[in-house]
């Protein structure tokens, strides 16, 4: 009855026959909208991935810890929390493309704000001669008073980076606010204006573009890191609808499963470049370049293939959830294999191994007679490999007094014989490390490809479990919980876990800074195990969803693709449903709400 009423009201709103008809715009086409939406999501993904690609640089630039960087990475999602339900609920009754366009403008302002720290802070300087050549790179016999005087002067001139840290957080929050209407309103708008059998393909294209954006961001970060640089107005009829949605076990489980899958991406991918640097001795530029050229395109292809398979195989909701369970198991097996792929920390003088004249004091500054007069600093390190096969934190800690390019000589801590007391820049190589990295790279590509194939089937199951009137709001709840559970906590948890495996921290002006050396074995086990646990929880939620659908399919699936009539979709952008949302919400208590609650009980 309500559908007929909305159709009559639509005819009543039509202009008379003799009235002049408005000229249809060439942009009033669902394909043009899809292209524009994909472009906006591409820009959003590029900006977000670029931040992740420079996290290591931010650590060094502002002397931050991994937990602090995790706060910056999570701030994007905080901006969504205040507006996601409001926008997704009331946006369905407004002009959705215009709201998405306004969100794009806000995102642009947030991107500009994120660039301000570079222009507001002082020019980046490593320090004067005492803090570089004499105190870090090579051994110097300068007097302690002279070195301390230079150190005090440099610390006095050090700029306060707290304001820049807050600006980065504020910029990410603003980007999150701008991104609020992009996904929920865009997905629901496309699903309303295409045939139901084509919906999965369109949504697959849309989400594959979202993942292709990070590829551009990582590639851009790879290029840039080569250069040395200096809730009041929300309507109350909402809690009732939210309770109605969350009382559906299929909806709740599929949303939580999506949160767990996204949590793996948000936590694992945020520190993946750092992981490659530590485990396989890669540079920041190489790690970002490899991620941008391999894992991200594979994930993009996986999302597209997931949507294409749902369409080609004509999968029902039950078939789609089986597909999600299968790809989850395969990707989890890939993560398990990561536990056995990596390189050891190796022998580091004074930290993990006792070298000549050194004492082992884990977590403390290495001290030895051979460097007593060198005045070495620990504000940062540049590891060198001694001819004795031991890695030293820097040329200074190796006691080297002369440097010619990459070759160092006169290293008192390496050997008492001058002809053998040499070192070269970089950590000492580990046996089998290169082979392990090549295997890891192949498996991470497979994991990204297969794991991403579950995204589109999950979204399709979710939007089929709700009535058409609540589709936009259901997607809003999904994206709210994705940000609340899937994006914000994981970077914080992963960052804190990574910090717990640190062996040696930097110290600048008496303050604890960034971690300079990790226990690679503990790092790998903790980092990968967190991802495996999240994937296992997601599988249990998928299994619960499958069990509920198998027991009572018709009670949970509100839209059946097998019985689609031509009037069930809107071929023209100028046409849209005009259902009475308020009347629908009140009718929940009469029939559908009680039916859903009965199925839950």
Wavefront OBJ file of the C-alpha trace (Angstrom):
o trace
v 0.000 0.000 0.000
v 2.820 2.367 0.779
v 4.484 1.799 -2.600
v 1.220 2.610 -4.406
v 0.839 5.742 -2.332
v 4.328 6.925 -3.254
v 3.620 6.295 -6.922
v 0.404 8.307 -6.802
v 2.198 11.169 -5.090
v 4.879 11.002 -7.767
v 2.195 11.386 -10.480
v 0.608 14.273 -8.572
v 3.938 16.091 -8.554
v 4.340 15.817 -12.328
v 3.919 19.078 -14.301
v 0.904 19.510 -16.614
v 1.172 18.358 -20.219
v 1.202 21.878 -21.661
v 3.944 23.076 -19.275
v 7.414 23.623 -20.795
v 9.661 20.633 -20.081
v 13.112 21.171 -18.589
v 15.991 20.310 -20.873
v 17.653 17.125 -19.695
v 21.322 17.580 -18.840
v 23.915 15.371 -20.507
v 25.260 14.664 -17.015
v 21.932 13.144 -15.869
v 23.264 9.647 -16.404
v 24.177 6.931 -13.916
v 27.430 6.202 -15.740
v 28.552 9.826 -15.431
v 27.715 9.665 -11.721
v 29.707 6.427 -11.373
v 32.745 8.021 -13.041
v 32.534 11.083 -10.784
v 32.083 8.974 -7.656
v 35.038 6.790 -8.638
v 37.206 9.889 -9.166
v 36.316 11.243 -5.725
v 36.981 7.909 -4.028
v 40.263 7.661 -5.943
v 41.318 11.039 -4.542
v 40.247 10.001 -1.031
v 42.246 6.773 -1.203
v 45.302 8.561 -2.579
v 45.389 11.102 0.250
v 44.885 8.442 2.925
v 47.540 6.085 1.545
v 50.035 8.907 1.086
v 49.810 9.632 4.823
v 50.461 5.962 5.617
v 53.437 5.925 3.236
v 55.144 8.763 5.114
v 54.436 7.560 8.663
v 58.055 6.524 9.135
v 59.148 9.967 7.953
v 56.759 11.629 10.416
v 58.279 9.549 13.221
v 61.720 10.892 12.437
v 60.630 14.437 11.569
v 58.676 15.079 14.765
v 60.387 12.429 16.943
v 57.167 10.479 17.501
v 56.528 6.992 18.786
v 54.566 4.358 16.859
v 51.586 4.848 19.199
v 51.543 8.588 18.382
v 51.618 7.853 14.671
v 48.749 5.429 15.227
v 46.689 8.307 16.633
v 47.276 10.303 13.432
v 46.327 7.306 11.291
v 43.100 6.825 13.278
v 42.061 10.498 13.289
v 40.542 10.228 9.803
v 37.915 7.854 11.135
v 37.044 10.057 14.112
v 35.616 12.735 11.797
v 33.125 10.227 10.444
v 31.676 9.275 13.825
v 29.833 12.535 14.505
v 28.127 12.786 11.111
v 27.912 9.332 9.527
v 24.476 8.410 10.902
v 23.080 11.908 10.405
v 24.247 12.166 6.802
v 23.318 8.638 5.768
v 19.847 8.946 7.318
v 18.752 12.401 6.185
v 20.877 12.317 3.052
v 18.568 9.716 1.524
v 15.790 12.353 1.423
v 18.050 15.111 0.076
v 19.950 15.568 -3.176
v 22.582 12.875 -2.693
v 24.981 13.901 -5.507
v 25.111 17.475 -4.161
v 25.875 16.240 -0.646
v 28.662 14.062 -2.025
v 30.064 17.071 -3.895
v 30.056 19.176 -0.716
v 31.906 16.387 1.052
v 34.551 16.511 -1.663
v 35.079 20.234 -1.026
v 35.555 19.608 2.729
v 38.016 16.827 1.961
v 39.997 19.253 -0.197
v 40.183 21.714 2.703
v 41.413 18.941 4.985
v 44.108 17.986 2.477
v 45.292 21.614 2.352
v 45.358 21.787 6.164
v 47.539 18.666 6.321
v 50.193 20.541 4.321
v 50.394 23.467 6.775
v 52.943 21.893 9.191
v 55.549 21.973 6.448
v 55.079 25.734 5.966
v 54.583 26.701 9.617
v 57.457 24.804 11.191
v 61.050 25.919 11.079
v 63.355 24.661 8.393
v 64.394 21.102 9.117
v 68.004 20.865 10.266
v 69.866 17.840 11.549
v 72.024 20.003 13.778
v 75.420 21.632 13.846
v 78.793 20.027 13.233
v 79.095 18.678 16.760
v 75.816 16.733 16.477
v 76.567 15.279 13.054
v 80.143 14.637 11.990
v 81.774 14.662 15.391
v 79.008 13.117 17.435
v 77.301 10.629 15.192
v 79.010 9.622 11.978
v 82.652 9.209 12.973
v 84.571 9.061 16.224
v 85.961 12.360 17.513
v 88.251 13.148 20.424
v 86.524 16.451 21.157
v 86.300 17.420 24.807
v 83.117 16.649 26.707
v 82.554 20.307 27.655
v 82.613 21.444 24.016
v 80.239 18.688 22.937
v 77.825 19.355 25.800
v 77.808 23.079 25.025
v 76.920 22.428 21.394
v 74.261 19.913 22.456
v 72.620 22.398 24.849
v 72.558 25.091 22.160
v 70.896 22.759 19.651
v 68.268 21.665 22.179
v 67.479 25.288 23.051
v 66.787 26.093 19.406
v 64.642 22.999 18.833
v 61.112 24.001 17.740
v 58.029 22.767 19.565
v 56.344 20.165 17.368
v 53.176 19.744 19.446
v 51.290 22.280 17.317
v 52.255 20.474 14.106
v 51.156 17.168 15.628
v 47.736 18.654 16.452
v 47.447 20.154 12.963
v 47.987 16.735 11.394
v 45.308 15.238 13.631
v 42.893 18.108 12.820
v 43.512 17.711 9.086
v 42.725 13.994 9.256
v 39.531 14.676 11.199
v 38.453 17.199 8.544
v 39.188 14.686 5.796
v 37.035 12.167 7.633
v 34.148 14.644 7.863
v 34.333 15.311 4.131
v 34.383 11.603 3.320
v 31.221 10.943 5.367
v 28.647 11.149 2.523
v 30.830 9.695 -0.219
v 30.463 5.964 0.331
v 27.038 5.376 1.983
v 25.120 7.817 -0.237
v 27.059 6.866 -3.365
v 26.515 3.116 -2.976
v 22.809 3.486 -2.178
v 22.325 5.956 -5.047
v 23.877 3.564 -7.567
v 21.898 0.601 -6.232
v 18.676 2.630 -6.599
v 19.315 3.499 -10.249
v 20.542 0.266 -11.805
v 19.053 -3.152 -12.306
v 19.409 -5.443 -9.336
v 21.388 -7.988 -11.352
v 23.896 -5.278 -12.348
v 24.214 -3.784 -8.873
v 27.089 -6.038 -7.794
v 29.149 -5.127 -10.873
v 28.666 -1.382 -10.374
v 29.485 -1.617 -6.682
v 32.499 -3.781 -7.451
v 33.825 -1.133 -9.863
v 33.228 1.560 -7.240
v 35.073 -0.211 -4.435
v 37.904 -1.352 -6.698
v 38.531 2.318 -7.481
v 38.671 3.010 -3.740
v 41.494 0.488 -3.385
v 43.288 1.722 -6.502
v 43.642 5.116 -4.793
v 46.068 3.765 -2.165
v 48.232 2.430 -5.004
v 48.605 5.981 -6.295
v 49.232 7.208 -2.741
v 52.001 4.696 -2.071
v 53.654 5.387 -5.416
v 53.489 9.126 -4.721
v 54.933 8.526 -1.259
v 57.688 6.416 -2.790
v 58.663 9.337 -5.035
v 58.413 12.033 -2.344
v 60.394 10.159 0.314
v 63.399 10.176 -1.998
v 63.841 13.902 -1.447
v 65.320 15.389 1.703
v 63.031 18.115 3.017
v 63.115 20.550 5.445
v 25.536 14.908 17.610
v 22.855 17.555 18.849
v 20.385 17.790 15.972
v 19.932 14.085 15.293
v 16.271 13.037 15.172
v 15.047 10.679 17.968
v 12.852 8.273 15.184
v 16.796 7.066 14.565
v 17.411 4.913 17.840
v 14.306 2.924 16.929
v 15.499 2.208 13.398
v 18.980 1.393 14.667
v 17.510 -1.058 17.161
v 15.467 -2.599 14.356
v 18.577 -3.137 12.220
v 20.790 -4.472 15.004
v 18.072 -6.885 16.137
v 18.598 -8.715 12.839
v 21.373 -11.257 13.540
v 22.326 -11.545 9.864
v 22.797 -7.780 9.544
v 24.722 -7.550 12.812
v 27.041 -10.472 12.052
v 27.856 -9.371 8.515
v 28.604 -5.834 9.727
v 30.874 -7.095 12.509
v 32.588 -9.477 10.084
v 33.262 -6.536 7.768
v 34.671 -4.614 10.749
v 37.088 -7.436 11.527
v 38.213 -7.659 7.890
v 38.764 -3.898 7.740
v 40.552 -4.013 11.104
v 43.145 -6.333 9.554
v 43.657 -3.885 6.689
v 43.738 -0.808 8.942
v 46.183 -2.287 11.437
v 48.333 -4.511 9.230
v 48.600 -2.169 6.244
v 49.270 0.945 8.340
v 52.599 -0.509 9.490
v 53.332 -2.814 6.538
v 55.949 -0.491 5.030
v 57.635 -0.251 8.440
v 57.431 -4.042 8.729
v 59.222 -4.503 5.396
v 61.923 -2.060 6.471
v 62.605 -3.886 9.730
v 62.170 -7.502 8.614
v 63.916 -7.379 5.248
v 66.231 -4.346 5.609
v 64.456 -2.346 2.885
v 64.583 1.424 2.556
v 61.442 3.513 3.038
v 61.378 4.331 -0.673
v 61.691 0.685 -1.732
v 59.009 -0.490 0.726
v 56.478 2.109 -0.463
v 57.281 1.407 -4.108
v 56.783 -2.338 -3.716
v 53.488 -1.901 -1.883
v 52.194 0.539 -4.463
v 53.153 -1.717 -7.368
v 52.152 -5.139 -6.007
v 49.846 -5.537 -3.003
v 47.554 -2.566 -3.682
v 46.821 -3.373 -7.367
v 46.158 -6.997 -6.368
v 43.623 -5.851 -3.775
v 42.007 -3.607 -6.382
v 41.737 -6.536 -8.787
v 40.354 -8.751 -6.026
v 37.475 -6.380 -5.246
v 36.584 -6.152 -8.920
v 36.733 -9.943 -9.317
v 34.531 -10.393 -6.258
v 31.783 -8.241 -7.781
v 32.192 -9.906 -11.186
v 31.947 -13.432 -9.732
v 28.753 -12.588 -7.855
v 27.240 -11.400 -11.134
v 28.543 -14.184 -13.395
v 27.717 -17.002 -10.978
v 24.389 -15.357 -10.107
v 25.036 -16.037 -6.425
v 22.251 -15.722 -3.915
v 22.896 -14.216 -0.499
v 23.644 -17.704 0.805
v 26.109 -18.331 -2.010
v 27.760 -14.951 -1.454
v 28.361 -15.684 2.219
v 29.883 -19.059 1.325
v 32.228 -17.253 -1.036
v 33.208 -14.839 1.751
v 33.959 -17.764 4.081
v 36.122 -19.506 1.471
v 38.266 -16.487 0.632
v 38.605 -15.715 4.354
v 40.076 -19.178 4.983
v 42.541 -18.851 2.095
v 43.713 -15.388 3.153
v 44.064 -16.550 6.780
v 46.329 -19.380 5.628
v 48.476 -16.768 3.871
v 48.818 -14.789 7.099
v 49.841 -17.942 8.965
v 52.688 -18.449 6.489
v 53.998 -14.956 7.328
v 54.992 -16.272 10.763
v 57.806 -18.208 9.092
v 58.966 -15.544 6.625
v 61.325 -12.907 7.922
v 64.876 -12.096 8.943
v 66.429 -12.139 12.398
v 67.620 -8.971 14.061
v 71.176 -10.204 13.766
v 74.142 -9.360 15.929
v 74.109 -5.722 17.019
v 77.016 -4.683 19.186
v 75.988 -3.774 22.704
v 72.299 -4.484 22.031
v 71.827 -8.116 20.985
v 75.406 -9.329 21.046
v 78.609 -8.736 22.977
v 81.274 -7.489 20.598
v 84.881 -6.624 21.311
v 85.208 -4.572 24.513
v 81.409 -4.144 24.650
v 78.971 -4.969 27.423
v 75.428 -6.195 26.718
v 72.784 -3.874 28.224
v 69.507 -4.335 26.364
v 67.612 -1.064 25.996
v 70.523 1.065 27.233
v 73.225 3.052 25.491
v 76.121 0.760 24.462
v 79.285 1.577 26.394
v 82.776 0.261 25.693
v 86.368 1.415 26.267
v 86.870 1.713 22.491
v 84.296 4.548 22.262
v 84.782 6.241 25.623
v 86.187 9.373 23.957
v 83.904 9.400 20.894
v 80.908 11.321 22.328
v 78.363 9.351 20.260
v 74.729 10.491 20.234
v 71.573 8.352 20.110
v 69.111 10.855 18.670
v 69.256 8.740 15.487
v 71.385 5.956 14.107
v 72.959 5.004 10.790
v 73.891 1.303 11.142
v 77.178 0.056 9.758
v 78.448 -3.470 9.181
v 81.873 -4.179 10.596
v 84.387 -6.485 8.992
v 83.822 -8.792 11.972
v 80.243 -9.487 10.793
v 78.655 -7.475 13.623
v 76.277 -4.548 13.080
v 77.038 -1.327 14.958
v 74.461 1.402 15.666
v 76.602 3.931 13.815
v 80.141 4.520 12.638
v 80.715 6.361 15.882
v 79.683 3.351 17.989
v 82.082 1.227 15.905
v 84.863 3.644 16.825
v 85.552 4.550 13.163
v 87.623 7.697 12.690
v 87.833 7.986 8.909
v 85.166 7.896 6.196
v 85.674 7.708 2.421
v 82.278 7.454 0.761
v 80.556 4.302 2.034
v 83.811 2.819 3.375
v 84.900 3.427 6.958
v 88.274 2.681 8.500
v 90.102 3.029 11.789
v 87.225 1.319 13.603
v 88.653 0.587 17.053
v 85.714 -1.552 18.205
v 85.869 -3.852 15.190
v 89.472 -5.066 15.430
v 92.726 -4.034 17.104
v 94.507 -4.475 13.776
v 94.136 -1.372 11.631
v 94.020 -3.237 8.327
v 90.983 -5.257 9.521
v 89.232 -2.436 11.412
v 86.846 -1.461 8.592
v 83.099 -1.125 8.133
v 80.543 -0.306 5.421
v 77.229 1.536 5.637
v 74.121 -0.539 6.313
v 73.232 -3.548 8.457
v 75.096 -6.792 7.995
v 73.225 -9.132 5.609
v 71.390 -12.142 6.994
v 71.550 -15.537 5.280
v 68.372 -16.448 3.388
v 66.807 -13.018 3.883
v 66.469 -12.196 0.192
v 64.781 -15.511 -0.604
v 62.348 -15.059 2.294
v 61.462 -11.585 1.008
v 60.662 -12.847 -2.507
v 58.361 -15.526 -1.074
v 56.741 -12.959 1.226
v 56.109 -10.623 -1.719
v 54.381 -13.354 -3.732
v 52.194 -14.432 -0.815
v 51.197 -10.856 0.123
v 49.992 -10.365 -3.460
v 47.932 -13.564 -3.292
v 46.605 -12.615 0.140
v 45.567 -9.152 -1.071
v 43.892 -10.560 -4.189
v 41.921 -13.311 -2.458
v 41.091 -11.415 0.742
v 39.644 -8.445 -1.147
v 37.204 -10.678 -3.014
v 35.005 -10.894 0.104
v 34.196 -7.172 0.217
v 31.578 -6.897 -2.537
v 29.690 -10.120 -1.586
v 29.490 -8.890 2.006
v 28.005 -5.538 0.959
v 25.511 -7.289 -1.323
v 24.345 -9.566 1.520
v 24.019 -6.571 3.830
v 21.846 -4.440 1.528
v 19.628 -7.444 0.740
v 18.857 -7.995 4.430
v 17.136 -4.618 4.819
v 14.096 -3.093 3.181
v 14.685 -0.522 0.392
v 13.582 2.357 2.620
v 16.380 1.616 5.100
v 19.136 0.850 2.605
v 20.943 4.198 2.932
v 20.688 4.206 6.719
v 21.888 0.596 6.931
v 24.967 1.528 4.919
v 25.450 4.493 7.250
v 25.415 2.153 10.258
v 27.898 -0.076 8.454
v 30.361 2.746 7.791
v 29.915 4.095 11.319
v 30.849 0.744 12.837
v 33.656 0.284 10.322
v 35.231 3.483 11.569
v 34.414 2.903 15.225
v 35.588 -0.718 15.365
v 37.526 -1.340 12.175
v 39.648 1.755 11.611
v 40.258 3.526 14.921
v 41.363 0.809 17.415
v 43.593 -1.364 15.148
v 46.330 1.220 14.408
v 46.470 2.026 18.114
v 46.687 -1.647 19.102
v 49.188 -2.566 16.404
v 51.290 0.527 17.155
v 51.414 -0.215 20.892
v 52.267 -3.840 20.166
v 55.105 -2.852 17.854
v 56.509 -0.482 20.487
v 56.603 -3.358 22.977
v 59.141 -5.209 20.773
v 61.630 -2.313 20.695
v 65.203 -3.063 21.754
v 66.715 0.400 21.536
v 65.022 3.840 21.730
v 66.401 7.141 20.524
v 67.134 9.817 23.097
v 67.161 13.495 22.162
v 67.701 16.195 24.757
v 66.804 13.719 27.488
v 63.431 12.791 25.911
v 62.499 9.307 24.723
v 61.963 9.369 20.955
v 61.355 6.874 18.167
v 62.432 3.234 18.254
v 65.724 2.639 16.451
v 65.999 -1.156 16.682
v 63.387 -3.912 17.058
v 63.461 -7.575 18.026
v 62.467 -8.881 14.583
v 61.237 -12.269 15.808
v 58.948 -10.804 18.482
v 57.868 -8.073 16.060
v 56.866 -10.625 13.416
v 55.047 -12.960 15.780
v 53.021 -10.218 17.461
v 52.276 -8.282 14.274
v 51.094 -11.301 12.271
v 49.262 -12.980 15.169
v 47.056 -9.926 15.679
v 45.981 -10.148 12.038
v 45.313 -13.905 12.305
v 43.101 -13.439 15.377
v 41.019 -10.777 13.611
v 40.634 -12.995 10.528
v 39.516 -15.907 12.719
v 36.850 -13.767 14.411
v 35.633 -12.658 10.974
v 35.282 -16.296 9.887
v 33.190 -17.143 12.959
v 30.891 -14.210 12.170
v 30.591 -15.317 8.537
v 29.734 -18.821 9.739
v 27.033 -17.450 12.047
v 25.565 -15.463 9.151
v 25.541 -18.569 6.953
v 23.847 -20.608 9.689
v 21.068 -18.021 10.144
v 20.433 -17.747 6.401
v 20.415 -21.508 5.997
v 17.798 -21.928 8.712
v 15.379 -19.225 7.536
v 16.426 -17.573 4.276
v 13.120 -15.837 3.472
v 12.871 -14.215 6.911
v 16.144 -12.321 6.515
v 16.442 -11.527 2.804
v 14.132 -8.605 1.983
v 14.928 -8.251 -1.734
v 14.830 -11.287 -4.050
v 16.695 -10.826 -7.312
v 14.845 -13.673 -8.963
v 11.554 -11.764 -8.850
v 12.661 -8.324 -10.024
v 10.086 -6.394 -12.018
v 10.901 -3.462 -14.318
v 9.367 -1.070 -11.797
v 11.701 -2.243 -9.016
v 14.538 0.006 -10.189
v 14.788 3.586 -11.396
v 16.202 3.916 -14.921
v 16.191 7.715 -14.874
v 18.074 9.952 -12.474
v 15.079 12.289 -12.341
v 12.906 9.556 -10.799
v 13.192 8.528 -7.171
v 11.029 6.808 -4.539
v 8.902 9.086 -2.393
v 8.002 6.784 0.454
v 6.809 8.222 3.738
v 9.794 7.353 5.968
v 8.099 8.398 9.196
v 5.033 6.283 8.472
v 7.305 3.349 7.614
v 9.188 3.617 10.888
v 5.978 3.663 12.923
v 4.711 0.629 11.001
v 7.736 -1.350 12.159
v 6.082 -2.018 15.482
v 2.954 -3.384 13.756
v 4.409 -6.124 11.602
v 7.993 -6.310 10.445
v 9.700 -5.297 13.692
v 7.871 -7.939 15.699
v 8.597 -10.560 13.037
v 12.316 -9.806 13.143
v 12.414 -9.864 16.947
v 10.598 -13.192 16.929
v 13.218 -14.684 14.603
v 16.009 -13.477 16.897
v 14.381 -14.954 20.010
l 1 2 3 4 5 6 7 8 9 10 11 12 13 14 15 16 17 18 19 20 21 22 23 24 25 26 27 28 29 30 31 32 33 34 35 36 37 38 39 40 41 42 43 44 45 46 47 48 49 50 51 52 53 54 55 56 57 58 59 60 61 62 63 64 65 66 67 68 69 70 71 72 73 74 75 76 77 78 79 80 81 82 83 84 85 86 87 88 89 90 91 92 93 94 95 96 97 98 99 100 101 102 103 104 105 106 107 108 109 110 111 112 113 114 115 116 117 118 119 120 121 122 123 124 125 126 127 128 129 130 131 132 133 134 135 136 137 138 139 140 141 142 143 144 145 146 147 148 149 150 151 152 153 154 155 156 157 158 159 160 161 162 163 164 165 166 167 168 169 170 171 172 173 174 175 176 177 178 179 180 181 182 183 184 185 186 187 188 189 190 191 192 193 194 195 196 197 198 199 200 201 202 203 204 205 206 207 208 209 210 211 212 213 214 215 216 217 218 219 220 221 222 223 224 225 226 227 228 229 230
l 231 232 233 234 235 236 237 238 239 240 241 242 243 244 245 246 247 248 249 250 251 252 253 254 255 256 257 258 259 260 261 262 263 264 265 266 267 268 269 270 271 272 273 274 275 276 277 278 279 280 281 282 283 284 285 286 287 288 289 290 291 292 293 294 295 296 297 298 299 300 301 302 303 304 305 306 307 308 309 310 311 312 313 314 315 316 317 318 319 320 321 322 323 324 325 326 327 328 329 330 331 332 333 334 335 336 337 338 339 340 341 342 343 344 345 346 347 348 349 350 351 352 353 354 355 356 357 358 359 360 361 362 363 364 365 366 367 368 369 370 371 372 373 374 375 376 377 378 379 380 381 382 383 384 385 386 387 388 389 390 391 392 393 394 395 396 397 398 399 400 401 402 403 404 405 406 407 408 409 410 411 412 413 414 415 416 417 418 419 420 421 422 423 424 425 426 427 428 429 430 431 432 433 434 435 436 437 438 439 440 441 442 443 444 445 446 447 448 449 450 451 452 453 454 455 456 457 458 459 460 461 462 463 464 465 466 467 468 469 470 471 472 473 474 475 476 477 478 479 480 481 482 483 484 485 486 487 488 489 490 491 492 493 494 495 496 497 498 499 500 501 502 503 504 505 506 507 508 509 510 511 512 513 514 515 516 517 518 519 520 521 522 523 524 525 526 527 528 529 530 531 532 533 534 535 536 537 538 539 540 541 542 543 544 545 546 547 548 549 550 551 552 553 554 555 556 557 558 559 560 561 562 563 564 565 566 567 568 569 570 571 572 573 574 575 576 577 578 579 580 581 582 583 584 585 586 587 588 589 590 591 592 593 594 595 596 597 598 599 600 601
